[in-house]
Amino acid sequence: MSETGGSVGQSQLDSLLMNSFIRDANKAASWIEEELQKKGFNNDRTLRKFKVIIQGLKNSLWNIEEIELTELAIDLETRGQEQNMDYITEAAPVFLAKLRVLLEKKTQAASIA
């Protein structure tokens, strides 16, 4: 079907994917920041949630071809599996800073489009 025939075109799909990524990544980043501030990764429940959130971010970052951040997310996910809290506490803020820069760039680009 053509775009005028009611189907969603590729640019619309790309826009929907990006908007979804921006929304979900902002929510995930805020949760991680809150937990870092209250040093909340020291229990099993919070660590499990951290691993799920990082895995989701990793997959989303891969889908939008952000390889460097995908690799950082893989590293955090692995360290989460190992329960290496010292590493997570040190590396997560670096990951979040880079993610926030990407989100700002993508948000600006989406608002222009």
C-alpha positions as a Markdown table, in Angstrom:
| # | Residue | x | y | z |
|---|---|---|---|---|
| 1 | Met | 0.0 | 0.0 | 0.0 |
| 2 | Ser | 1.1 | 3.5 | -0.6 |
| 3 | Glu | 1.5 | 6.0 | 2.2 |
| 4 | Thr | -1.6 | 7.9 | 1.0 |
| 5 | Gly | -3.5 | 4.6 | 1.1 |
| 6 | Gly | -3.5 | 4.5 | 4.9 |
| 7 | Ser | -0.4 | 2.5 | 5.5 |
| 8 | Val | 2.4 | 3.7 | 7.8 |
| 9 | Gly | 5.4 | 4.8 | 5.8 |
| 10 | Gln | 9.0 | 4.0 | 6.8 |
| 11 | Ser | 9.7 | 7.6 | 8.0 |
| 12 | Gln | 6.6 | 7.4 | 10.2 |
| 13 | Leu | 7.8 | 4.1 | 11.6 |
| 14 | Asp | 11.2 | 5.5 | 12.3 |
| 15 | Ser | 9.6 | 8.5 | 14.0 |
| 16 | Leu | 7.5 | 6.3 | 16.2 |
| 17 | Leu | 10.5 | 4.1 | 17.1 |
| 18 | Met | 12.5 | 7.1 | 18.0 |
| 19 | Asn | 9.7 | 8.7 | 20.1 |
| 20 | Ser | 9.3 | 5.4 | 21.9 |
| 21 | Phe | 13.0 | 5.2 | 22.5 |
| 22 | Ile | 13.2 | 8.7 | 23.9 |
| 23 | Arg | 10.2 | 8.2 | 26.2 |
| 24 | Asp | 11.3 | 4.8 | 27.5 |
| 25 | Ala | 15.0 | 5.7 | 27.8 |
| 26 | Asn | 14.2 | 8.9 | 29.8 |
| 27 | Lys | 12.1 | 6.9 | 32.2 |
| 28 | Ala | 14.8 | 4.3 | 32.6 |
| 29 | Ala | 17.5 | 6.9 | 33.1 |
| 30 | Ser | 15.5 | 8.7 | 35.7 |
| 31 | Trp | 14.9 | 5.4 | 37.6 |
| 32 | Ile | 18.6 | 4.5 | 37.5 |
| 33 | Glu | 19.6 | 8.0 | 38.6 |
| 34 | Glu | 17.2 | 7.8 | 41.6 |
| 35 | Glu | 18.6 | 4.4 | 42.6 |
| 36 | Leu | 22.1 | 5.6 | 42.3 |
| 37 | Gln | 21.4 | 8.6 | 44.6 |
| 38 | Lys | 19.9 | 6.4 | 47.3 |
| 39 | Lys | 22.4 | 3.6 | 46.7 |
| 40 | Gly | 19.5 | 1.3 | 46.0 |
| 41 | Phe | 21.3 | -1.5 | 44.0 |
| 42 | Asn | 22.2 | -3.2 | 47.3 |
| 43 | Asn | 19.2 | -5.6 | 47.3 |
| 44 | Asp | 18.1 | -8.4 | 45.0 |
| 45 | Arg | 14.9 | -6.8 | 43.9 |
| 46 | Thr | 16.4 | -3.5 | 42.8 |
| 47 | Leu | 19.4 | -5.3 | 41.2 |
| 48 | Arg | 17.0 | -7.5 | 39.2 |
| 49 | Lys | 15.1 | -4.4 | 38.0 |
| 50 | Phe | 18.3 | -2.7 | 37.1 |
| 51 | Lys | 19.3 | -5.7 | 34.9 |
| 52 | Val | 16.0 | -5.7 | 33.2 |
| 53 | Ile | 16.1 | -2.0 | 32.5 |
| 54 | Ile | 19.7 | -2.1 | 31.2 |
| 55 | Gln | 18.8 | -5.1 | 29.0 |
| 56 | Gly | 15.9 | -3.1 | 27.5 |
| 57 | Leu | 18.1 | -0.1 | 27.0 |
| 58 | Lys | 20.8 | -2.3 | 25.4 |
| 59 | Asn | 18.2 | -3.7 | 22.9 |
| 60 | Ser | 16.8 | -0.2 | 22.1 |
| 61 | Leu | 20.2 | 1.3 | 21.6 |
| 62 | Trp | 21.1 | -1.6 | 19.3 |
| 63 | Asn | 17.9 | -1.0 | 17.3 |
| 64 | Ile | 18.8 | 2.7 | 16.7 |
| 65 | Glu | 22.5 | 1.7 | 15.9 |
| 66 | Glu | 24.1 | 3.4 | 18.9 |
| 67 | Ile | 26.9 | 0.9 | 19.2 |
| 68 | Glu | 29.1 | 2.6 | 21.8 |
| 69 | Leu | 26.2 | 2.9 | 24.2 |
| 70 | Thr | 25.1 | -0.6 | 23.4 |
| 71 | Glu | 28.5 | -1.9 | 24.4 |
| 72 | Leu | 28.4 | 0.1 | 27.6 |
| 73 | Ala | 24.9 | -1.4 | 28.4 |
| 74 | Ile | 26.2 | -4.9 | 27.7 |
| 75 | Asp | 29.0 | -4.3 | 30.1 |
| 76 | Leu | 26.6 | -3.0 | 32.8 |
| 77 | Glu | 24.3 | -5.9 | 32.2 |
| 78 | Thr | 27.2 | -8.4 | 32.6 |
| 79 | Arg | 28.4 | -6.7 | 35.8 |
| 80 | Gly | 24.8 | -6.8 | 37.1 |
| 81 | Gln | 24.7 | -10.6 | 36.4 |
| 82 | Glu | 28.0 | -10.8 | 38.4 |
| 83 | Gln | 26.5 | -8.6 | 41.1 |
| 84 | Asn | 29.6 | -6.4 | 40.8 |
| 85 | Met | 28.1 | -3.4 | 42.7 |
| 86 | Asp | 31.3 | -1.4 | 42.8 |
| 87 | Tyr | 31.6 | -1.5 | 39.1 |
| 88 | Ile | 27.9 | -0.6 | 38.5 |
| 89 | Thr | 28.1 | 2.3 | 41.0 |
| 90 | Glu | 31.2 | 3.6 | 39.1 |
| 91 | Ala | 30.1 | 2.9 | 35.5 |
| 92 | Ala | 26.4 | 3.6 | 35.6 |
| 93 | Pro | 26.8 | 7.4 | 36.0 |
| 94 | Val | 29.2 | 7.5 | 32.9 |
| 95 | Phe | 26.6 | 5.5 | 30.9 |
| 96 | Leu | 23.8 | 7.8 | 32.1 |
| 97 | Ala | 25.7 | 10.9 | 31.1 |
| 98 | Lys | 26.3 | 9.6 | 27.6 |
| 99 | Leu | 22.7 | 8.4 | 27.4 |
| 100 | Arg | 21.4 | 11.9 | 28.4 |
| 101 | Val | 23.5 | 13.5 | 25.7 |
| 102 | Leu | 22.1 | 11.1 | 23.1 |
| 103 | Leu | 18.6 | 11.7 | 24.4 |
| 104 | Glu | 19.0 | 15.5 | 24.1 |
| 105 | Lys | 20.3 | 15.1 | 20.6 |
| 106 | Lys | 17.5 | 12.8 | 19.6 |
| 107 | Thr | 14.8 | 14.9 | 21.3 |
| 108 | Gln | 16.0 | 18.0 | 19.4 |
| 109 | Ala | 16.1 | 16.2 | 16.1 |
| 110 | Ala | 12.6 | 14.8 | 16.7 |
| 111 | Ser | 11.2 | 18.2 | 17.5 |
| 112 | Ile | 12.6 | 19.6 | 14.2 |
| 113 | Ala | 11.2 | 16.8 | 12.1 |
